[in-house]
Amino acid sequence: MATIRGQGAAFRTLVGIYPYATDPSSSKVFDHPAPLRQTVTVGTILSAGATKTTPGQLGLVGGVVSPQIGTIEVADNNFASRAELVLGEYHLLVNVDFMVGAAAADTAVALAAVINTLPGFAASALLAVVSVQYEGSSTDDVELRALHYGAVENFVLTPDTGLMAKGSPSVVSPTLT
């Protein structure tokens, strides 16, 4: 089964349709109505199968591209040893790029504030959990890893695969306008 990995820019194209059924074999004028001119919006999509990614397949892209997502839970607020978060090409060091708060929820708020300054990323904190979105291409592999340099594992990541969960566009039926 193919998985949609990304989309190109949508574009509109002109389509001629008839207002009612026609009979091309008929010689009667009323069987040959003038075509109506309508448009359909299409776009290119990328799909990945089991063995390769196929670019440039034509399809209709519906809705909004869902961003790549991940969560970072501040599981332990004891940062006696250094901890580092890898988010895409950015490395965020505890007590350098963001400060540890009095409680895990305070640390999550500080972390979300720093992530919001990174291009293409958005974050929000709820209690000790930071929800992260990447608004760039849904085909990018965006790293999401935690490095702990001590006995305490301060962060729990979801997904725990080392990459953010892929977002993808949806392909829908054509809508004539």
C-alpha positions as CSV (number, residue, x, y, z in Angstrom):
1,M,0.0,0.0,0.0
2,A,1.4,3.4,-1.0
3,T,1.8,6.1,1.6
4,I,1.4,9.8,0.6
5,R,4.6,11.7,1.5
6,G,4.0,15.2,0.1
7,Q,2.3,17.4,-2.3
8,G,3.2,20.0,-4.9
9,A,1.4,23.3,-5.5
10,A,-2.2,23.0,-6.5
11,F,-3.3,24.4,-9.8
12,R,-6.6,24.9,-11.7
13,T,-7.3,23.6,-15.1
14,L,-10.2,24.3,-17.5
15,V,-12.6,21.4,-18.2
16,G,-15.3,21.3,-20.8
17,I,-18.5,19.5,-19.7
18,Y,-22.0,19.2,-21.3
19,P,-25.1,20.4,-19.4
20,Y,-26.9,17.1,-20.2
21,A,-26.3,13.8,-22.0
22,T,-25.3,14.1,-25.7
23,D,-25.5,11.7,-28.7
24,P,-22.5,12.2,-31.0
25,S,-24.2,10.1,-33.7
26,S,-27.3,12.4,-33.9
27,S,-27.6,15.1,-36.5
28,K,-30.1,17.1,-34.5
29,V,-28.8,20.4,-33.1
30,F,-30.4,20.0,-29.7
31,D,-28.2,16.8,-29.2
32,H,-25.1,18.9,-29.5
33,P,-25.2,21.6,-26.7
34,A,-22.4,24.1,-26.2
35,P,-20.0,22.8,-23.5
36,L,-19.9,24.6,-20.2
37,R,-16.5,25.7,-19.1
38,Q,-15.7,24.8,-15.6
39,T,-12.4,24.3,-13.6
40,V,-11.0,21.5,-11.5
41,T,-8.2,22.0,-9.0
42,V,-5.4,19.4,-9.1
43,G,-1.9,19.0,-7.8
44,T,1.0,16.6,-7.8
45,I,1.5,14.2,-5.0
46,L,4.5,12.0,-4.0
47,S,3.7,8.5,-2.9
48,A,6.0,6.0,-1.3
49,G,5.5,2.3,-1.9
50,A,7.3,-0.6,-0.3
51,T,10.4,-0.2,-2.5
52,K,10.6,3.3,-3.9
53,T,9.1,6.8,-3.8
54,T,7.3,7.8,-7.0
55,P,7.2,11.6,-7.7
56,G,4.8,13.4,-10.0
57,Q,1.7,11.3,-9.8
58,L,-1.3,13.4,-10.7
59,G,-4.0,13.5,-8.0
60,L,-6.4,15.9,-6.3
61,V,-5.2,17.3,-3.1
62,G,-7.9,18.0,-0.6
63,G,-7.9,19.8,2.7
64,V,-4.8,21.1,4.4
65,V,-1.5,19.3,4.7
66,S,-1.2,17.9,8.2
67,P,2.1,18.8,9.8
68,Q,4.6,16.4,11.2
69,I,4.1,16.0,14.9
70,G,5.7,14.7,18.0
71,T,5.6,15.2,21.8
72,I,8.2,15.8,24.4
73,E,7.3,14.9,28.0
74,V,9.5,16.3,30.8
75,A,9.4,13.1,32.8
76,D,12.0,14.0,35.4
77,N,12.8,17.6,36.3
78,N,16.2,16.6,37.9
79,F,18.7,17.9,35.4
80,A,21.9,17.2,37.5
81,S,23.5,15.9,34.3
82,R,23.4,17.5,30.9
83,A,20.5,16.7,28.6
84,E,20.1,17.6,24.9
85,L,17.1,17.6,22.5
86,V,17.7,17.1,18.8
87,L,14.9,18.7,16.8
88,G,15.5,18.6,13.1
89,E,18.9,20.3,12.6
90,Y,18.7,22.1,16.0
91,H,20.3,20.9,19.2
92,L,18.8,22.3,22.3
93,L,20.9,22.1,25.5
94,V,19.2,22.2,28.9
95,N,20.3,25.3,31.0
96,V,21.9,26.8,27.8
97,D,19.1,27.1,25.3
98,F,16.3,26.9,27.8
99,M,16.2,27.0,31.6
100,V,14.9,24.3,34.0
101,G,11.8,25.5,35.9
102,A,10.8,24.8,39.4
103,A,8.5,22.0,38.2
104,A,8.3,19.8,35.1
105,A,5.5,21.9,33.7
106,D,7.6,25.1,34.0
107,T,10.4,23.4,32.1
108,A,7.9,22.4,29.4
109,V,6.7,26.0,29.0
110,A,10.3,27.2,28.7
111,L,11.1,24.4,26.1
112,A,7.9,25.3,24.1
113,A,8.9,28.9,24.0
114,V,12.4,28.1,22.5
115,I,10.9,25.7,20.0
116,N,8.5,28.4,18.8
117,T,11.6,30.5,17.8
118,L,12.9,27.8,15.4
119,P,11.9,28.3,11.8
120,G,9.2,25.9,10.7
121,F,8.4,24.7,14.2
122,A,5.5,25.4,16.5
123,A,5.0,24.1,20.1
124,S,2.6,24.3,23.0
125,A,2.9,23.1,26.5
126,L,0.2,21.4,28.6
127,L,1.4,20.4,32.0
128,A,4.7,18.6,31.5
129,V,4.0,17.7,27.8
130,V,5.2,19.8,24.8
131,S,3.4,19.2,21.5
132,V,5.6,20.0,18.6
133,Q,4.6,20.5,14.9
134,Y,6.9,20.9,11.9
135,E,5.2,22.9,9.2
136,G,7.8,22.3,6.5
137,S,7.6,19.7,3.8
138,S,5.8,16.5,4.8
139,T,8.6,14.6,2.9
140,D,11.4,15.7,5.2
141,D,12.8,13.4,7.8
142,V,12.7,15.6,10.9
143,E,14.8,14.2,13.8
144,L,13.3,14.1,17.3
145,R,15.7,12.6,19.8
146,A,16.8,13.1,23.4
147,L,20.4,12.6,24.5
148,H,20.9,12.1,28.3
149,Y,24.5,12.3,29.6
150,G,23.7,10.8,33.0
151,A,21.6,8.2,34.8
152,V,18.4,10.2,34.7
153,E,16.3,10.2,31.5
154,N,14.5,13.5,31.7
155,F,12.6,13.4,28.4
156,V,10.1,10.8,27.0
157,L,9.5,11.3,23.3
158,T,6.5,10.2,21.1
159,P,7.1,8.7,18.6
160,D,10.3,7.1,20.0
161,T,11.6,6.2,16.5
162,G,14.1,9.1,16.3
163,L,11.8,10.9,13.8
164,M,8.7,13.0,14.0
165,A,5.5,11.4,12.9
166,K,4.9,12.2,9.2
167,G,2.1,14.4,8.2
168,S,0.4,13.9,4.8
169,P,-2.0,15.4,2.4
170,S,-5.3,13.7,1.5
171,V,-6.3,12.8,-2.0
172,V,-10.0,13.4,-2.8
173,S,-12.4,13.2,-5.7
174,P,-12.5,16.1,-8.2
175,T,-15.0,18.9,-7.5
176,L,-16.0,20.9,-10.6
177,T,-16.5,24.6,-10.0
